[in-house]
Amino acid sequence: MTRLLGLPHVVKTGKTPVLDAAEARHLLESIAADTPAGLRDRALMVYSFARVGADLRSDPKGWLFRTLGRGTGCLSERPLAQANAHAMIRRRTAAAGIATQVGNHSFRATGITAYLTHGGTLEQAAALANHASTRTTQLYDRRHGDLTLDEIGKIRI
């Protein structure tokens, strides 16, 4: 008896929610940059294009993103945990009136999509995101649904 195997399931697009450019800009502008918490939160969102888990680790100069001291409003020496970063992102998006349920990886997907939309190459996006393969980077690319009449006009029969 011959056993037939089905085709392997291949994921071509990830499920990470993505903000469009206007939403991302609105979110960042809604966070006051005149407090240590505001500066940290804005920086974390922009810098997490690289990868939130890697961004929260320590470097030779200390923790890149740290918690706030209780009642002081100043940065402490304790590292910001990934769960706390996720909670902060949820609080900030809700406060900005953004309904999209974004998480830590949303800024990675938003950044990659924006980069590719503005003429960046998939290979460079993979290098910026520190991906070993462009196939991984493609999971974060949400441009596929943005067909224009110009693209359709390229079909010549």
C-alpha positions in Angstrom: 0.0 0.0 0.0 1.4 3.3 -1.0 1.0 6.2 1.4 0.3 9.6 -0.2 1.7 12.6 1.6 0.0 16.0 1.3 1.8 19.1 0.4 3.6 20.8 3.3 1.9 23.8 4.9 3.8 26.9 4.1 3.1 30.2 5.9 3.7 33.1 3.6 2.4 35.9 5.8 2.6 36.2 9.5 -0.4 37.0 11.7 1.3 39.8 13.7 -0.9 42.9 13.7 0.7 45.9 11.8 0.1 49.6 12.1 -0.1 51.6 8.9 2.3 54.6 8.7 -0.2 57.1 9.9 -1.2 55.0 12.9 2.5 54.5 13.9 3.2 58.2 13.5 0.1 59.1 15.6 1.1 56.6 18.3 4.6 58.0 18.6 3.4 61.6 18.6 0.9 60.8 21.3 3.7 59.9 23.8 5.2 62.9 25.5 9.0 63.1 25.1 9.5 65.3 28.1 9.7 62.4 30.7 12.0 59.5 31.1 9.1 57.1 30.6 8.0 58.8 27.4 11.4 58.8 25.9 12.0 55.2 26.9 8.6 54.1 25.4 9.1 56.0 22.2 12.6 54.6 21.8 11.5 51.0 22.5 8.8 51.2 19.8 11.1 52.6 17.2 14.1 50.5 18.2 12.1 47.3 18.3 12.3 47.1 14.5 15.4 45.0 15.3 13.7 42.7 17.8 12.1 43.4 21.2 13.6 40.4 23.0 17.1 41.3 21.8 16.5 45.0 22.6 15.8 44.3 26.3 19.0 42.4 26.9 22.0 44.0 28.5 25.0 45.5 26.7 28.4 46.4 28.2 27.1 49.8 29.4 24.1 48.3 31.2 20.4 47.5 30.4 19.2 49.2 27.3 15.6 49.6 28.5 15.0 49.8 32.2 12.0 50.0 34.5 10.9 53.2 36.3 11.7 53.6 40.0 8.5 53.5 42.1 7.2 57.0 42.7 10.3 58.7 41.2 9.6 58.7 37.5 13.3 58.1 36.9 14.8 55.1 35.3 16.0 52.4 37.7 18.8 49.9 37.3 16.4 47.0 36.8 15.8 45.7 33.3 12.4 46.1 31.6 10.9 42.6 31.2 9.4 41.6 27.9 5.9 41.2 29.5 6.2 44.8 30.9 7.2 46.1 27.4 4.1 44.3 26.0 1.8 45.8 28.6 3.3 49.3 28.0 2.6 49.0 24.3 -1.0 48.0 24.9 -1.5 50.9 27.3 0.1 53.4 24.9 -1.9 52.2 21.9 -5.2 52.3 23.9 -4.4 55.8 25.2 -3.7 56.9 21.6 -7.1 55.6 20.5 -5.7 52.9 18.2 -8.0 49.9 18.1 -5.4 47.5 16.5 -4.3 45.0 19.1 -0.6 45.4 18.6 2.1 43.6 20.5 5.9 43.6 20.7 6.4 42.2 17.2 4.0 44.7 15.6 6.7 47.3 15.4 9.0 44.9 13.7 6.4 44.1 11.1 5.4 47.8 10.8 9.0 48.8 10.3 9.8 46.1 7.7 6.6 46.9 5.8 7.3 50.6 5.8 10.9 50.1 4.7 9.9 47.9 1.8 7.0 50.2 0.8 9.5 53.1 0.5 11.8 51.2 -1.9 14.0 49.2 0.5 15.1 45.7 -0.7 14.1 42.5 1.0 17.7 41.6 1.4 18.5 44.8 3.2 15.4 44.5 5.4 16.5 41.0 6.4 19.9 42.4 7.3 18.4 45.3 9.3 16.1 42.8 11.1 19.0 40.4 11.7 17.2 37.6 9.9 19.2 34.7 8.6 16.8 34.2 5.7 14.7 36.6 3.6 11.9 34.0 3.9 11.6 35.0 7.6 11.5 38.7 6.6 8.7 38.0 4.1 6.5 36.9 7.0 6.6 40.5 8.2 5.9 42.1 4.8 2.3 43.2 4.5 2.5 45.0 1.1 0.9 42.1 -0.8 -2.6 43.5 -0.3 -1.6 46.9 -1.6 -2.1 46.4 -5.3 -2.4 49.5 -7.4 -3.8 50.2 -10.8 -0.2 50.8 -12.0 0.7 47.2 -11.0 -2.4 45.8 -12.7 -1.6 47.9 -15.8 1.7 46.0 -16.2 -0.3 43.0 -17.3 -0.1 43.1 -21.1 -1.9 40.5 -23.1 
